């Protein structure tokens, strides 16, 4: 019995979880008809990405003394749902690129993107059927709550594009719902699969939620200041779409009345040459101190996630693995 316990306590590297998940993803590829429905699904799932959420599910499964393989279906569900949301978000944003490749609606058409996305949402739920009733129920309950919050976050994001009075607390709530709750759910799903205690589930969710906020703030920063060769999306896309990001809101807060008015006016325009607008806004972010303030906020939420580890009943070795993962996210360039 002790040997089994020690085996399940062993943690693997992030790279190991990524490779194990990608292998399972390929093995689970949908080869069904009509191909016009399933080919776009296989396409978006095969584009790569950081696999952040499924890796966290597998890590959380092993943190609570259970073989990561038991968490593979929950991890796949999270990844399928995440990519479903990307397909529909790209349609709403009219985005041309995803991870450096054509978006689904660009490669096929809008109707295909909508329908294939709908199918992915259903497939995400189906994966819970691989677990016994008690675990299935807990996973489905968390998933439904999280999926609805993600939709609410997306709607806030859309609403903010045409509002001129968005506040920083409102923005932080939006990214919590649109992005962070799914990261928290990814971790809690691993804990559910491992049948961890309610308190452990709550704490590991909070770790993921705070890490998710830091992750989205970093994504916003990279959207403006990332390297186009590594970022995988159109740099400056948020500026073109007039998104009221943390960078923008902090720039308004720190600017004088004249600069504030000019920046606000820029976010009401759609110029023929978006490059000039992007460079002008980026300069405003730098000069106002908004860029540095965003970096500080990324660090603050990352440290908030780390502080939750103090209340998590796991070994110091496992806490260090989670902390290393968070630090990698904070220092990423993609």
TORPARO-483581 format. One record per residue (C-alpha): x negated, y, z negated. Coordinates in nm, 3 decimals, decimal comma. Layout:
<pts>
+---------+---------+---------+
|       x |       y |       z |
+---------+---------+---------+
|       X |       Y |       Z |
...
+---------+---------+---------+
</pts>
This chain:
<pts>
+---------+---------+---------+
|       x |       y |       z |
+---------+---------+---------+
|   0,000 |   0,000 |   0,000 |
|  -0,283 |   0,242 |  -0,081 |
|  -0,443 |   0,180 |   0,260 |
|  -0,117 |   0,267 |   0,436 |
|  -0,079 |   0,583 |   0,228 |
|  -0,432 |   0,695 |   0,311 |
|  -0,372 |   0,631 |   0,680 |
|  -0,063 |   0,846 |   0,679 |
|  -0,241 |   1,121 |   0,487 |
|  -0,507 |   1,151 |   0,756 |
|  -0,475 |   1,467 |   0,964 |
|  -0,586 |   1,506 |   1,323 |
|  -0,725 |   1,803 |   1,513 |
|  -0,501 |   2,046 |   1,698 |
|  -0,648 |   1,920 |   2,026 |
|  -0,551 |   1,565 |   1,930 |
|  -0,188 |   1,666 |   1,871 |
|  -0,181 |   1,863 |   2,197 |
|  -0,313 |   1,569 |   2,397 |
|  -0,083 |   1,320 |   2,223 |
|   0,217 |   1,539 |   2,292 |
|   0,129 |   1,604 |   2,657 |
|   0,087 |   1,229 |   2,710 |
|   0,432 |   1,167 |   2,559 |
|   0,578 |   1,450 |   2,764 |
|   0,447 |   1,294 |   3,087 |
|   0,578 |   0,952 |   2,985 |
|   0,919 |   1,108 |   2,922 |
|   0,937 |   1,293 |   3,255 |
|   1,287 |   1,282 |   3,400 |
|   1,294 |   1,093 |   3,732 |
|   1,666 |   1,104 |   3,800 |
|   1,908 |   1,228 |   4,062 |
|   1,996 |   1,480 |   4,174 |
|   1,635 |   1,583 |   4,217 |
|   1,745 |   1,942 |   4,271 |
|   1,854 |   1,947 |   3,905 |
|   1,564 |   1,755 |   3,752 |
|   1,268 |   1,870 |   3,964 |
|   1,284 |   2,225 |   3,819 |
|   1,294 |   2,075 |   3,469 |
|   0,982 |   1,869 |   3,531 |
|   0,822 |   2,174 |   3,692 |
|   0,869 |   2,411 |   3,398 |
|   0,773 |   2,145 |   3,143 |
|   0,460 |   2,066 |   3,343 |
|   0,334 |   2,423 |   3,367 |
|   0,131 |   2,383 |   3,050 |
|   0,126 |   2,650 |   2,785 |
|  -0,003 |   2,639 |   2,432 |
|   0,243 |   2,369 |   2,315 |
|   0,247 |   2,563 |   1,987 |
|   0,585 |   2,442 |   1,864 |
|   0,553 |   2,067 |   1,928 |
|   0,203 |   2,067 |   1,782 |
|   0,341 |   2,223 |   1,464 |
|   0,613 |   1,957 |   1,448 |
|   0,356 |   1,678 |   1,472 |
|   0,128 |   1,848 |   1,220 |
|   0,414 |   1,893 |   0,975 |
|   0,512 |   1,528 |   1,013 |
|   0,165 |   1,415 |   0,905 |
|   0,131 |   1,682 |   0,637 |
|   0,409 |   1,498 |   0,457 |
|   0,246 |   1,155 |   0,480 |
|   0,417 |   1,022 |   0,793 |
|   0,263 |   0,903 |   1,120 |
|   0,281 |   1,185 |   1,377 |
|   0,432 |   0,942 |   1,631 |
|   0,758 |   0,949 |   1,438 |
|   0,779 |   1,320 |   1,513 |
|   0,731 |   1,295 |   1,890 |
|   1,100 |   1,306 |   1,983 |
|   1,164 |   1,605 |   1,757 |
|   0,855 |   1,775 |   1,903 |
|   0,978 |   1,708 |   2,257 |
|   1,320 |   1,846 |   2,169 |
|   1,164 |   2,171 |   2,048 |
|   0,954 |   2,201 |   2,364 |
|   1,248 |   2,127 |   2,596 |
|   1,462 |   2,386 |   2,417 |
|   1,182 |   2,644 |   2,422 |
|   1,137 |   2,598 |   2,797 |
|   1,513 |   2,613 |   2,851 |
|   1,509 |   2,955 |   2,689 |
|   1,216 |   3,063 |   2,908 |
|   1,398 |   2,963 |   3,227 |
|   1,700 |   3,172 |   3,132 |
|   1,491 |   3,461 |   2,992 |
|   1,297 |   3,479 |   3,319 |
|   1,624 |   3,507 |   3,512 |
|   1,747 |   3,785 |   3,284 |
|   1,413 |   3,969 |   3,311 |
|   1,375 |   3,898 |   3,685 |
|   1,022 |   3,781 |   3,599 |
|   0,812 |   3,659 |   3,895 |
|   0,554 |   3,461 |   3,696 |
|   0,546 |   3,216 |   3,407 |
|   0,208 |   3,084 |   3,294 |
|   0,056 |   3,218 |   3,612 |
|   0,298 |   3,028 |   3,839 |
|   0,629 |   3,108 |   4,006 |
|   0,924 |   3,113 |   3,769 |
|   1,195 |   2,853 |   3,831 |
|   1,444 |   3,099 |   3,979 |
|   1,176 |   3,234 |   4,214 |
|   1,063 |   2,890 |   4,329 |
|   1,421 |   2,764 |   4,372 |
|   1,704 |   3,012 |   4,312 |
|   1,903 |   3,168 |   4,029 |
|   2,182 |   2,909 |   4,031 |
|   1,930 |   2,626 |   4,006 |
|   1,760 |   2,802 |   3,716 |
|   2,087 |   2,842 |   3,527 |
|   2,202 |   2,484 |   3,578 |
|   1,864 |   2,320 |   3,512 |
|   1,833 |   2,530 |   3,198 |
|   2,175 |   2,415 |   3,080 |
|   2,071 |   2,054 |   3,135 |
|   1,758 |   2,109 |   2,927 |
|   1,963 |   2,232 |   2,633 |
|   2,168 |   1,911 |   2,642 |
|   1,855 |   1,698 |   2,678 |
|   1,706 |   1,865 |   2,371 |
|   2,002 |   1,750 |   2,161 |
|   1,993 |   1,398 |   2,308 |
|   1,641 |   1,343 |   2,175 |
|   1,774 |   1,349 |   1,817 |
|   1,963 |   1,027 |   1,895 |
|   1,632 |   0,843 |   1,847 |
|   1,657 |   0,898 |   1,471 |
|   1,877 |   0,736 |   1,209 |
|   2,200 |   0,912 |   1,108 |
|   2,072 |   1,109 |   0,808 |
|   1,769 |   1,248 |   0,990 |
|   1,976 |   1,307 |   1,305 |
|   2,227 |   1,513 |   1,110 |
|   1,960 |   1,727 |   0,943 |
|   1,777 |   1,787 |   1,270 |
|   2,095 |   1,874 |   1,459 |
|   2,213 |   2,113 |   1,185 |
|   1,881 |   2,301 |   1,182 |
|   1,862 |   2,297 |   1,561 |
|   2,212 |   2,441 |   1,609 |
|   2,147 |   2,722 |   1,359 |
|   1,814 |   2,802 |   1,522 |
|   1,944 |   2,787 |   1,880 |
|   2,219 |   3,036 |   1,800 |
|   1,970 |   3,270 |   1,630 |
|   1,748 |   3,255 |   1,939 |
|   2,048 |   3,361 |   2,151 |
|   2,120 |   3,645 |   1,910 |
|   1,757 |   3,755 |   1,929 |
|   1,768 |   3,753 |   2,307 |
|   2,082 |   3,968 |   2,304 |
|   1,918 |   4,217 |   2,067 |
|   1,623 |   4,228 |   2,306 |
|   1,854 |   4,305 |   2,601 |
|   2,046 |   4,567 |   2,402 |
|   1,727 |   4,745 |   2,299 |
|   1,631 |   4,809 |   2,662 |
|   1,905 |   5,072 |   2,692 |
|   1,889 |   5,212 |   2,339 |
|   1,675 |   5,508 |   2,238 |
|   1,722 |   5,469 |   1,862 |
|   1,573 |   5,126 |   1,793 |
|   1,404 |   5,107 |   1,453 |
|   1,105 |   4,898 |   1,350 |
|   1,316 |   4,687 |   1,106 |
|   1,559 |   4,616 |   1,392 |
|   1,274 |   4,518 |   1,619 |
|   1,123 |   4,286 |   1,359 |
|   1,463 |   4,120 |   1,312 |
|   1,488 |   4,072 |   1,688 |
|   1,152 |   3,896 |   1,719 |
|   1,226 |   3,692 |   1,407 |
|   1,539 |   3,554 |   1,573 |
|   1,410 |   3,533 |   1,929 |
|   1,074 |   3,372 |   1,849 |
|   0,987 |   3,317 |   1,483 |
|   1,283 |   3,104 |   1,374 |
|   1,196 |   2,845 |   1,640 |
|   0,840 |   2,822 |   1,509 |
|   0,975 |   2,778 |   1,157 |
|   1,223 |   2,517 |   1,278 |
|   0,945 |   2,328 |   1,459 |
|   0,765 |   2,287 |   1,128 |
|   1,076 |   2,205 |   0,929 |
|   1,171 |   1,937 |   1,183 |
|   0,843 |   1,763 |   1,112 |
|   0,924 |   1,779 |   0,742 |
|   1,276 |   1,644 |   0,807 |
|   1,141 |   1,353 |   1,009 |
|   0,899 |   1,279 |   0,724 |
|   1,191 |   1,306 |   0,479 |
|   1,008 |   1,564 |   0,268 |
|   1,181 |   1,738 |  -0,024 |
|   1,411 |   2,037 |   0,029 |
|   1,158 |   2,273 |  -0,132 |
|   0,881 |   2,147 |   0,096 |
|   1,107 |   2,191 |   0,398 |
|   1,189 |   2,548 |   0,294 |
|   0,826 |   2,644 |   0,233 |
|   0,693 |   2,495 |   0,554 |
|   0,973 |   2,676 |   0,743 |
|   0,866 |   3,007 |   0,586 |
|   0,506 |   2,942 |   0,685 |
|   0,615 |   2,888 |   1,045 |
|   0,855 |   3,184 |   1,048 |
|   0,590 |   3,432 |   0,935 |
|   0,338 |   3,282 |   1,173 |
|   0,597 |   3,318 |   1,449 |
|   0,638 |   3,691 |   1,382 |
|   0,260 |   3,735 |   1,398 |
|   0,256 |   3,529 |   1,717 |
|   0,518 |   3,750 |   1,888 |
|   0,345 |   4,071 |   1,781 |
|   0,026 |   3,931 |   1,930 |
|   0,216 |   3,842 |   2,248 |
|   0,344 |   4,201 |   2,268 |
|  -0,009 |   4,331 |   2,225 |
|  -0,148 |   4,101 |   2,493 |
|   0,132 |   4,200 |   2,730 |
|  -0,018 |   4,549 |   2,731 |
|  -0,386 |   4,483 |   2,670 |
|  -0,442 |   4,120 |   2,772 |
|  -0,663 |   3,998 |   3,055 |
|  -0,447 |   3,919 |   3,362 |
|  -0,679 |   3,627 |   3,443 |
|  -0,605 |   3,450 |   3,115 |
|  -0,270 |   3,589 |   2,995 |
|  -0,064 |   3,395 |   3,250 |
|   0,210 |   3,659 |   3,278 |
|   0,234 |   3,997 |   3,443 |
|   0,036 |   4,237 |   3,222 |
|   0,245 |   4,542 |   3,147 |
|   0,572 |   4,359 |   3,202 |
|   0,722 |   4,490 |   2,878 |
|   0,635 |   4,846 |   2,979 |
|   0,793 |   4,805 |   3,324 |
|   1,108 |   4,666 |   3,163 |
|   1,119 |   4,950 |   2,906 |
|   1,110 |   4,708 |   2,612 |
|   1,103 |   4,877 |   2,274 |
|   0,815 |   4,673 |   2,134 |
|   0,629 |   4,730 |   1,809 |
|   0,361 |   4,910 |   2,012 |
|   0,616 |   5,153 |   2,154 |
|   0,797 |   5,216 |   1,824 |
|   0,472 |   5,277 |   1,636 |
|   0,355 |   5,513 |   1,910 |
|   0,674 |   5,716 |   1,864 |
|   0,622 |   5,718 |   1,487 |
|   0,262 |   5,838 |   1,512 |
|   0,296 |   6,090 |   1,800 |
|   0,371 |   6,460 |   1,784 |
|   0,703 |   6,584 |   1,921 |
|   0,567 |   6,663 |   2,266 |
|   0,396 |   6,324 |   2,313 |
|   0,694 |   6,145 |   2,162 |
|   0,930 |   6,311 |   2,410 |
|   0,703 |   6,227 |   2,704 |
|   0,674 |   5,862 |   2,601 |
|   1,050 |   5,831 |   2,551 |
|   1,110 |   5,980 |   2,896 |
|   0,869 |   5,731 |   3,053 |
|   1,077 |   5,449 |   2,902 |
|   1,382 |   5,576 |   3,087 |
|   1,217 |   5,555 |   3,429 |
|   1,153 |   5,291 |   3,694 |
|   0,882 |   5,448 |   3,913 |
|   0,793 |   5,318 |   4,258 |
|   0,434 |   5,269 |   4,140 |
|   0,458 |   5,091 |   3,802 |
|   0,079 |   5,082 |   3,769 |
|   0,062 |   5,453 |   3,685 |
|   0,332 |   5,414 |   3,422 |
|   0,156 |   5,115 |   3,266 |
|  -0,178 |   5,294 |   3,236 |
|  -0,015 |   5,612 |   3,099 |
|   0,174 |   5,419 |   2,833 |
|  -0,128 |   5,208 |   2,737 |
|  -0,328 |   5,526 |   2,686 |
|  -0,050 |   5,659 |   2,461 |
|  -0,062 |   5,336 |   2,259 |
|  -0,437 |   5,373 |   2,210 |
|  -0,451 |   5,747 |   2,137 |
|  -0,159 |   5,743 |   1,893 |
|  -0,309 |   5,462 |   1,688 |
|  -0,022 |   5,228 |   1,773 |
|  -0,254 |   4,963 |   1,919 |
|  -0,453 |   4,945 |   1,594 |
|  -0,135 |   4,945 |   1,385 |
|  -0,008 |   4,646 |   1,583 |
|  -0,331 |   4,458 |   1,518 |
|  -0,290 |   4,528 |   1,146 |
|   0,068 |   4,402 |   1,153 |
|  -0,044 |   4,080 |   1,325 |
|  -0,297 |   4,026 |   1,049 |
|  -0,046 |   4,111 |   0,775 |
|   0,214 |   3,857 |   0,892 |
|  -0,053 |   3,595 |   0,942 |
|  -0,172 |   3,648 |   0,585 |
|   0,189 |   3,636 |   0,465 |
|   0,218 |   3,295 |   0,628 |
|  -0,103 |   3,186 |   0,456 |
|   0,028 |   3,300 |   0,116 |
|   0,322 |   3,058 |   0,151 |
|   0,070 |   2,774 |   0,156 |
|   0,008 |   2,837 |  -0,214 |
|   0,359 |   2,710 |  -0,287 |
|   0,332 |   2,408 |  -0,060 |
|   0,269 |   2,080 |  -0,240 |
|  -0,001 |   1,946 |  -0,007 |
|  -0,377 |   1,897 |  -0,035 |
|  -0,624 |   2,180 |   0,012 |
|  -0,757 |   1,999 |   0,320 |
|  -0,415 |   2,014 |   0,485 |
|  -0,369 |   2,378 |   0,387 |
|  -0,702 |   2,455 |   0,556 |
|  -0,588 |   2,285 |   0,877 |
|  -0,273 |   2,501 |   0,884 |
|  -0,475 |   2,812 |   0,807 |
|  -0,722 |   2,735 |   1,087 |
|  -0,429 |   2,697 |   1,325 |
|  -0,295 |   3,038 |   1,225 |
|  -0,634 |   3,204 |   1,267 |
|  -0,666 |   3,059 |   1,614 |
|  -0,331 |   3,211 |   1,708 |
|  -0,431 |   3,550 |   1,568 |
|  -0,749 |   3,554 |   1,776 |
|  -0,604 |   3,414 |   2,099 |
|  -0,628 |   3,585 |   2,440 |
|  -0,353 |   3,390 |   2,619 |
+---------+---------+---------+
</pts>
